[in-house]
Amino acid sequence: MYTTVIWATDGSEGADLALRAALDLVTTSGGRIVAVHANQRLTGRAGAWPAAADESDRLVKIREQIDALTTQGVAIELVVRRTHEDPSRIIAAVAEELDADVIVCGTHGRTALAGAVLGSVAHGLVHAATCPVLIVPERAKAETLPTGTSQEEHVIA
């Protein structure tokens, strides 16, 4: 059913939870995951610099996750796009280019006001994507761990 699943990732804990959902989808269908990371850049004279101070660390983490999953036999690849645009538009565009079946992303679960001020990729994807969007809330963390285990035991490095 799912041949191409887009995993929208920024290297956050919420993105890690979304990865679990993406893995569930491709495990049952035999599809592939395309990890999409929007490497946001500042505008103006500082346009060559990343918007996030820890951008290089985020990319290292994402690449390590991809390598670990590839070693485990998961069909996964990484697309990184440098942009000054809204990340949700970039992720939606890649999904459309690849004719993706679904986009999976995490969310911080902020209120509408906080999302408007701070930005919400999940909210933006719902409006920009041409395919279904599966949003995994942070509260899924407690629900997805087996009883008697800690979060650290299940982190995908």
C-alpha positions in Angstrom: 0.0 0.0 0.0 2.8 2.5 0.9 5.6 2.3 -1.6 7.1 5.8 -0.9 6.8 7.3 2.6 8.3 10.7 3.3 9.7 11.1 6.7 9.9 14.9 7.5 12.8 15.3 9.9 14.6 18.1 11.6 16.6 15.8 13.9 14.3 16.4 16.9 12.8 13.9 19.3 9.4 14.5 17.6 11.0 13.5 14.3 12.3 10.4 15.9 8.8 9.4 17.0 7.6 10.1 13.4 10.3 7.7 12.2 8.8 4.9 14.2 5.5 5.5 12.5 7.2 5.6 9.0 9.0 2.4 9.8 5.7 0.7 10.7 4.2 1.8 7.4 7.0 0.4 5.2 7.6 -2.7 7.3 4.1 -3.9 6.6 4.1 -2.8 2.9 7.7 -3.4 1.8 8.0 0.3 0.7 10.8 2.8 1.1 11.4 5.8 3.3 12.7 9.1 1.9 13.9 11.3 4.8 13.5 14.9 3.9 15.3 17.6 5.8 14.8 21.3 5.0 18.1 23.0 5.8 16.8 26.5 6.5 19.1 29.4 5.8 19.0 33.0 7.0 18.0 35.7 4.5 19.8 38.8 3.5 23.6 39.2 3.9 23.6 36.2 6.4 21.9 34.0 3.7 24.8 31.5 3.6 24.4 30.6 7.3 21.9 28.1 8.7 19.0 29.3 10.7 19.6 26.7 13.4 22.9 27.1 15.3 23.1 23.3 15.6 22.3 22.5 12.0 25.5 20.5 11.4 24.8 18.4 14.5 21.3 17.7 13.3 22.6 16.6 9.9 25.1 14.3 11.6 22.3 12.7 13.7 20.0 12.2 10.7 22.8 10.7 8.6 23.6 8.3 11.4 20.0 7.3 11.7 19.9 6.6 7.9 23.1 4.6 8.0 21.9 2.5 11.0 18.6 1.7 9.2 20.3 0.9 5.9 22.5 -1.5 7.8 19.3 -3.1 9.2 18.0 -3.6 5.6 15.5 -0.7 5.5 15.2 0.9 2.1 15.8 4.6 3.1 17.4 7.6 1.5 18.0 11.2 2.5 17.1 14.4 0.6 18.4 17.6 2.0 17.2 20.9 0.5 18.8 24.3 1.4 16.1 26.9 1.5 14.9 30.3 2.6 11.3 29.1 2.3 8.9 27.5 4.8 10.1 23.9 5.4 6.6 22.5 4.9 6.5 23.8 1.3 9.9 22.1 0.6 8.8 18.8 2.1 5.5 18.9 0.3 7.3 19.6 -3.0 9.7 16.7 -2.6 6.7 14.4 -1.8 5.0 15.6 -5.0 8.2 15.1 -7.0 8.5 11.5 -5.8 4.7 10.8 -6.0 4.8 9.8 -2.3 1.9 8.0 -0.7 2.1 9.7 2.7 4.2 12.2 4.6 5.0 11.3 8.2 6.0 14.1 10.6 6.2 14.9 14.3 4.6 17.8 16.1 5.3 19.6 19.3 1.6 20.0 19.9 1.7 23.7 20.4 -1.4 25.8 20.6 -2.6 27.5 17.4 -1.2 30.8 18.7 2.2 29.4 19.5 2.2 27.6 16.2 1.4 30.9 14.4 4.3 32.7 16.2 6.9 29.9 16.2 5.8 28.1 13.0 4.4 24.7 12.6 5.7 22.4 9.9 2.9 19.9 10.6 0.2 22.5 10.2 1.9 23.8 7.0 2.1 20.3 5.6 -1.6 19.7 6.1 -2.2 22.7 3.8 0.6 22.3 1.3 0.8 18.6 0.7 -1.0 16.8 -2.1 -0.8 13.5 -0.4 -2.0 12.4 3.1 -0.1 13.6 6.1 0.3 11.5 9.2 1.1 13.7 12.2 2.7 11.9 15.3 2.2 13.9 18.5 4.9 14.0 21.2 2.4 12.3 23.6 2.8 9.2 21.4 6.2 8.6 23.2 4.5 7.2 26.3 2.1 5.1 24.3 4.6 3.5 21.9 7.1 2.2 24.5 6.6 -1.4 25.8 5.8 -1.5 29.5 8.9 -1.5 31.8 11.3 0.0 29.3 12.9 3.5 29.2 13.0 5.9 26.3 16.8 5.6 26.1 16.5 1.9 25.3 14.4 2.6 22.2 16.1 5.6 20.7 17.1 5.1 17.1 20.7 6.5 17.0 
